[in-house]
Amino acid sequence: MNGGKQMYDIIFLGGGQAGVFGAYEAIKKNKDLKILVLDKGRMLTQRVCPKEKLGTCVKCPTCAIIYGVSGAGAFSDSKFNMDYRVGGDVHVLTGKVIVNETIQYVADIYKDFGFDEKPSGLEYNQVMLDLKKRCIENNVQLVDTPTMHLGTDGSRELYTKLVNSLLEKGVEFITERSAEGLIIENGEIKGVTVKNKKDEVENYFAKNVVIGLGRSGAKKLMEMCEESGVSYETGAVDLGVRVEIPDLVMKDINENFYEAKMIYHTTKYRDKMRTFCSNPSGFIAAEKHSDDVVLANGHAYKDKKSQNTNLALLCTKTFTQPFKQPFEYATAIAKMSSMLTGGKILMQSYGDLKVGRRSTDESIARLNIIPTTEDYVAGDIALACPKRILDNIIEFIEVHDKITPGFASSDLLLYFPEIKFRSTRIKIDANMETNIKGLYAAGDSSGYGSGLNIAAVMGILAVRHIISK
Ligand SMILES: Cc1cc2nc3c(=O)[nH]c(=O)nc-3n(C[C@H](O)[C@H](O)[C@H](O)COP(=O)(O)OP(=O)(O)OC[C@H]3O[C@@H](n4cnc5c(N)ncnc54)[C@H](O)[C@@H]3O)c2cc1C
């Protein structure tokens, strides 16, 4: 058994957005704290995706895009939402005021590291008012929150500076360590167990542990909770498609809102549909969780631009008794899709979907739009997507077309599946503390986060409670 002999004040299990901002807050408030960040991936500067050179995904055992210090945020488009209503719902535990105040606090940290952008979406012009009116006319809720946009490249620069400052202040990072279990005695956290690259078990000890494993580690966290008696409940699954459409169609939204978050309840099933993570002039990305779970995603760079906008259309599905495996359900759908494509994303044009015909490279080549990825197989989404979800997606596309004319055209490409794994909700209090004393859960894997803003807020709130003890 390897591992550290020393006792840490705080271990962050997962060095993503929640972990990095939590560590920043801890060392800022008390420079003498002994802090350790453990992560399955590598340090940010070593996170290199071979696809950048080879042009195609080579399916690394630990994907550098998903795993590694700074988390999913490091390669994300980094739209930072300045409002508690977007990025999670931890406010149901803490109240809205503290979340909004802490979001502002995080924005000020961004500023300290050289990112100072005026958020978009603050003042309404006539185009925005007309758009909002069309949303109202079509029963769509427009969640119009101010947003800052770092871009995928800008976000890398910012996180590099942030992580370097943590290293300078003595925060220890041990990478390529995969979470295995929790060390708990008499209802109190004592440390964590991880596995190194050689598959050897290591123990690290601390009085406080903040877990932030992100979406990529959500399943592992659920297993650990099950094993260690950490209370959790099953939550919802967000399942849908990422769509890509010429910028031209999205011009009004892109130029005025950058991203317009829309929520719609379908008339057929009364299910919740929402737009998520819109990337004007962006690129489609394949998010590889394992060989047979490859999901669609998207991002945008500050400098490199395409001529397409991509965004997710997600259906939030909550399940009732006796079913309690939403994670496995969504994974099974992803596997079925991968089965059809041999491990790529499944893509179909809306025109082909509507007439019940599979897309082919030839049918796609006839469109105005040029896909921004090659990690797809043109096919038939209806063979892998459950009817209810597909009906909801189609209804939402048609409604979106009334707000954004041209949206429901043949040039809309649908990439399947996009899934947000947040199916487990850890039972935490307003301080992010679980039923195990000293064990905190933050960010996406807690089930309360789905964006950079809320992950950072949760990491910071957990640390504030630890320091107050
Ligand atoms: C392509 C993409 C684009 C996005 N764009 C945006 C955006 O524009 N705006 C926005 O607000 N949000 C965006 N998001 C979501 C955002 O990145 C996440 O909400 C945020 O990073 C969550 O922070 P976190 O700390 O909870 O998890 P993460 O940042 O994902 O960090 C989790 C960490 O845990 C580590 N880990 C995982 N499993 C294990 C394990 N078993 N053992 C040890 N370590 C492990 C990972 O390596 C990672 O470092 C995007 C996500 C993706 C994938």
The ligand as a Gaussian input file, in Angstrom:
#p B3LYP/6-31G(d) Opt

LIG

0 1
 C      -17.134000      20.389000     -24.211000
 C      -17.726000      21.042000     -22.982000
 C      -18.127000      22.374000     -23.043000
 C      -18.620000      23.012000     -21.916000
 N      -18.925000      24.342000     -21.969000
 C      -19.336000      24.987000     -20.867000
 C      -19.569000      26.389000     -20.888000
 O      -19.378000      27.061000     -21.895000
 N      -20.024000      26.992000     -19.742000
 C      -20.245000      26.290000     -18.596000
 O      -20.639000      26.897000     -17.594000
 N      -19.995000      24.958000     -18.542000
 C      -19.550000      24.295000     -19.641000
 N      -19.311000      22.952000     -19.593000
 C      -19.550000      22.263000     -18.315000
 C      -18.432000      22.569000     -17.341000
 O      -17.174000      22.324000     -17.930000
 C      -18.651000      21.745000     -16.084000
 O      -19.923000      22.041000     -15.570000
 C      -17.601000      22.033000     -15.014000
 O      -16.314000      21.810000     -15.504000
 C      -17.898000      21.185000     -13.790000
 O      -16.861000      21.310000     -12.867000
 P      -16.545000      20.095000     -11.871000
 O      -15.419000      20.535000     -11.024000
 O      -17.787000      19.640000     -11.249000
 O      -16.088000      18.916000     -12.841000
 P      -14.948000      18.878000     -13.916000
 O      -14.499000      20.241000     -14.279000
 O      -15.385000      17.983000     -14.995000
 O      -13.752000      18.203000     -13.139000
 C      -13.816000      16.874000     -12.676000
 C      -12.406000      16.405000     -12.387000
 O      -12.464000      15.129000     -11.800000
 C      -11.497000      14.291000     -12.409000
 N      -11.986000      12.918000     -12.330000
 C      -13.038000      12.361000     -12.967000
 N      -13.174000      11.076000     -12.611000
 C      -12.183000      10.818000     -11.739000
 C      -11.792000       9.669000     -11.003000
 N      -12.468000       8.513000     -11.121000
 N      -10.738000       9.765000     -10.178000
 C      -10.058000      10.936000     -10.037000
 N      -10.369000      12.050000     -10.710000
 C      -11.417000      11.991000     -11.546000
 C      -11.375000      14.793000     -13.828000
 O      -10.117000      14.471000     -14.370000
 C      -11.569000      16.286000     -13.649000
 O      -10.372000      16.982000     -13.452000
 C      -18.792000      22.284000     -20.701000
 C      -18.422000      20.945000     -20.637000
 C      -17.879000      20.319000     -21.748000
 C      -17.470000      18.872000     -21.649000

